[in-house]
Every structure is written in C-alpha cells, then in structure tokens.
Amino acid sequence: MGLLVECVALFLVVVGFRVVMGGSHAHAIRRYQDKFPPISDEEFVARCEPSVSLEVAHGVRQTIGSIFGIEAERIHPETNLIKLDNL
C-alpha cells in the first residue's frame, strides 16, 4: 500500500510540475535527456528497494514518461522530479 501512495503522490507532483513549466517544458526535457541516459526496467528495479516489482516499476515509468513527454527508459529511481526545473 505504501508504494501505491508514493506513486499517487509522485503523479500529483508531476502533474503540478507540468502545469507550472508551461512554455519552458521542451527546454527542461532536453536538459533532462542530456543528464539521464536510458536504462532498462531490470536496471531500474535493481536500483530500487527489494519490494518494487518489475510490473509496478514499468507502469510508473510509463505514466511519468507520458506525462512529461520523456522516454520511460530515461526515468531513473534517483530522478528528483520536484527539481526538474533546476536541471
């Protein structure tokens, strides 16, 4: 249940960020892509806590990627979405 709550909270942060970013979104995406190379779902899960399943990780990455317009493979566990505008 804790992971689900974290995912929902993260989703709300992402939606808020997207609204705030507005016109500078494309520039932020380019900076993000320069900083975070693609990684596989397996590598993503290997960097997470043991309780994170491959299916959950894949779903969360796909959702965040579609909201931000970023390839899901570029979403890393250590990505701080709150600070995306500071990249």
C-alpha positions in Angstrom: 0.0 0.0 0.0 2.9 2.4 0.8 4.2 2.1 -2.7 0.8 2.9 -4.2 0.6 6.0 -2.0 4.0 7.1 -3.1 3.1 6.6 -6.8 0.0 8.6 -6.4 1.9 11.4 -4.6 4.5 11.4 -7.3 1.9 11.6 -10.0 0.4 14.7 -8.4 3.8 16.3 -8.2 4.4 15.5 -11.9 1.0 17.0 -12.9 1.7 20.1 -10.9 5.2 20.5 -12.4 3.8 20.2 -15.9 1.3 22.9 -15.3 4.0 25.2 -13.8 6.6 24.5 -16.5 4.3 25.6 -19.4 6.4 27.1 -22.2 9.8 26.1 -20.9 8.8 22.4 -20.8 10.7 21.5 -24.0 13.9 23.1 -22.8 13.6 21.2 -19.5 13.1 17.9 -21.3 16.2 18.5 -23.4 18.3 19.2 -20.3 16.8 16.1 -18.6 17.6 13.9 -21.5 21.2 15.1 -21.5 21.5 14.2 -17.9 19.7 10.8 -17.7 20.6 8.1 -20.3 18.1 5.3 -21.0 18.1 2.3 -18.7 16.1 -0.9 -18.8 13.3 -1.8 -16.5 15.5 -4.5 -15.0 18.3 -2.0 -14.2 15.7 0.4 -12.8 14.3 -2.3 -10.4 17.9 -3.3 -9.4 18.4 0.2 -8.1 15.1 0.3 -6.2 14.2 -1.2 -2.8 13.7 -5.0 -3.0 9.9 -4.6 -2.6 9.5 -2.9 -6.0 8.2 -5.3 -8.7 9.1 -5.1 -12.4 5.5 -4.6 -13.3 5.0 -1.7 -10.9 8.3 0.0 -12.0 7.3 -0.4 -15.7 3.8 1.1 -15.1 5.1 4.1 -13.1 7.9 4.8 -15.6 5.4 4.7 -18.5 3.0 7.0 -16.7 5.6 9.6 -15.7 7.2 9.4 -19.2 3.9 10.1 -20.9 3.0 13.0 -18.6 6.4 14.7 -19.1 6.9 13.7 -22.7 10.1 11.8 -21.7 11.0 8.3 -22.8 10.1 5.9 -20.0 13.6 4.4 -20.2 15.0 7.8 -19.1 13.1 7.7 -15.8 15.6 6.7 -13.1 14.9 5.7 -9.5 17.1 8.6 -8.3 15.3 11.2 -10.5 14.1 14.1 -8.4 11.0 15.2 -10.3 10.4 18.2 -8.0 13.8 19.7 -9.1 13.4 19.0 -12.8 13.2 22.7 -13.5 16.7 23.1 -11.9 18.5 20.8 -14.4 
